[in-house]
Amino acid sequence: MQFSKKWIGATLAAVLMGGLLAGCSSGNENASNAKSSESAVPSGTASPGEKQENKSPIKITWFVDQDYYKKNWDPENNLLDKMITDDTGISIDFTSGNSDKLSAIIASGDIPDVITLDKGSPQRGVLEKSGLVSPLDELIKQHDPDFQVPKSMQDWFRNPNGHFYGFASFFWAKESFQPGDRIRSNQGLYARQDIMDQLGIKAEDFNTKEGLVSALHKVKESGTKYNGFTVTPAYFESWIIGNFFGAPREDSQGNLIDRERTPEMLEAYKFLNRLYREGLMPEDSQTLDKNQIQEKVTNGAVFAFTNRTIDWSALYQADPKAVFVHVGPVTGDSGSKPYVDPVSSSGWTLSMINSKTKYPDRIIKLFDYLSTEEMSLNVNYGPKGAAWNYDESGKVKLTDEFNTLNAEDANKAKLKYGNGTLQWLINWLPIQRTTPATSTEDARIKEESTIYFADFTYDMLPFESITPLGGTEEGGINAKIEEQRKKQRAKMILAKSEADIEKFFNEEIQREEKLGYQKLYDYQNKQFQEAKKALGMTFAWPANQKK
């Protein structure tokens, strides 16, 4: 999953409010971790500044393949920039742009000292094959042999030539997990607690299809109004309902299953169509984008939804009784265990080093420094001491000075502390373990919801390699099929009868065959098998692993 500017901002805001992404390590463990972070080097990391023997002033160039990203290096006024320059001697000249600008830079043959690009970008392969970037394993061996890049990251991004070329941001390295660590999900099922209480609806009502339908009917028939809006019972996504119904992704022989073609997905379409035909889910559920639904939630006009990235904080701030709580998940007719997709295990971006840079030794040590556990906290919140400190339980406690400025003007706080402005080598695990203690009821409920649905996630890493790159024949087929499926989903959900849904479902399969589906599937299954082999897996789907 690609992370956007809005996602980063939303994530930071949630963390500052009390830990949307908090793990559930015990307080004693966190206290121990915090003390060791202050006095010693955590396993597999180095404390900031420890290996920066050469601190002579240098300036490096760094291109980020993200249009929105704008950062001017300002160690005189920005405390994070000052910390990094003081510890390393390095100043950074950032530029940014889209993939077309990156292609032009590559074509020129004169690339910046560092390039950060999306992990799935087709330019990644071009850079690795061209010799324009250095293998990180060779730079580490030559200049920083103590730099411990997670083996799972190395293996996942390893080129067929045996080298790996980029360091991934937001990579979830399983070998680094501690008890209580978990990968969050942006999928779930949430309902307004105040309306549930008013209408006698219980959380367990959402565990079954009939219970969920009955709960939504209570909302509809009550005619509940809020802020002048008649509350809409539901805005649900089909793929999330299909996951709840247990749509599998791998068969008993270990081959990839296209879950969009499974009986569970057909059941999901029939269920959502029923909600539509019974007036429980509106027609615009198939046309509104996330921001438009977000606006409805903020106005208090929605009872239940499935998209976790929709934030109800503004509604809570206006009315502390209006909170969304986790419910369900609803199960399907087969009784299969519900699953939700976690956020991308393989991270977001890759940062690569120019093979002709004048400073290979300094930059690889900068990568080491920026990827340490405590520096992940520093780049997320701002420098320790100025923006935050550990509390007695090992959690991050934001300083009063930071909180005051951030509340007055978040942009001014960012300019002063640098929080969230340099996340290109960030590791989220230490942030999740030390998330600030919740300070509001809203934040507490969000944390509980995150933990609750994390128990329904699975290891999605083997499935993250199946999307073909743009510019390939398979990529073209995939794009056409995805475009067609988007239209067909809406057609099925808004169908006039259940019989029409099966007709549309089968017609879509036939249409995809003509578009070259088999070639796409063969490619995806091959990628899937190679990914499992690299990860030492025979089976990837949880139900198969238990057999």
HELIX and SHEET records of a PDB file:
HELIX    1   1 LYS A    5  MET A   17  1                                  13    
HELIX    2   2 GLY A   27  SER A   39  1                                  13    
HELIX    3   3 LEU A   79  THR A   88  1                                  10    
HELIX    4   4 SER A   99  SER A  108  1                                  10    
HELIX    5   5 PRO A  122  SER A  130  1                                   9    
HELIX    6   6 LEU A  136  HIS A  143  1                                   8    
HELIX    7   7 LYS A  151  TRP A  156  1                                   6    
HELIX    8   8 LYS A  174  SER A  176  5                                   3    
HELIX    9   9 GLN A  193  LEU A  199  1                                   7    
HELIX   10  10 ALA A  203  ASN A  207  5                                   5    
HELIX   11  11 LYS A  209  SER A  222  1                                  14    
HELIX   12  12 SER A  238  PHE A  244  1                                   7    
HELIX   13  13 ARG A  259  ARG A  261  5                                   3    
HELIX   14  14 PRO A  263  ARG A  277  1                                  15    
HELIX   15  15 GLU A  283  GLN A  286  5                                   4    
HELIX   16  16 LYS A  290  THR A  298  1                                   9    
HELIX   17  17 SER A  313  ALA A  318  1                                   6    
HELIX   18  18 PRO A  360  LEU A  370  1                                  11    
HELIX   19  19 GLU A  373  TYR A  381  1                                   9    
HELIX   20  20 ASP A  400  GLU A  408  1                                   9    
HELIX   21  21 ALA A  410  TYR A  417  1                                   8    
HELIX   22  22 TRP A  428  ARG A  433  1                                   6    
HELIX   23  23 GLU A  441  ALA A  454  1                                  14    
HELIX   24  24 LEU A  461  SER A  465  5                                   5    
HELIX   25  25 GLU A  473  ILE A  493  1                                  21    
HELIX   26  26 GLU A  498  LEU A  515  1                                  18    
HELIX   27  27 TYR A  517  LEU A  535  1                                  19    
HELIX   28  28 PRO A  542  GLN A  545  1                                   4    
SHEET    1   A 5 ILE A  90  SER A  96  0                                        
SHEET    2   A 5 ILE A  58  VAL A  64  1                                        
SHEET    3   A 5 VAL A 114  ASP A 118  1                                        
SHEET    4   A 5 THR A 349  ILE A 353 -1                                        
SHEET    5   A 5 PHE A 167  ALA A 168 -1                                        
SHEET    1   B 4 THR A 232  TYR A 235  0                                        
SHEET    2   B 4 VAL A 302  ASN A 307  1                                        
SHEET    3   B 4 GLN A 187  ARG A 192 -1                                        
SHEET    4   B 4 PHE A 324  HIS A 326 -1                                        
SHEET    1   C 2 LYS A 225  TYR A 226  0                                        
SHEET    2   C 2 PHE A 229  THR A 230 -1                                        
SHEET    1   D 2 TRP A 388  TYR A 390  0                                        
SHEET    2   D 2 VAL A 396  LEU A 398 -1                                        
END                                                                             
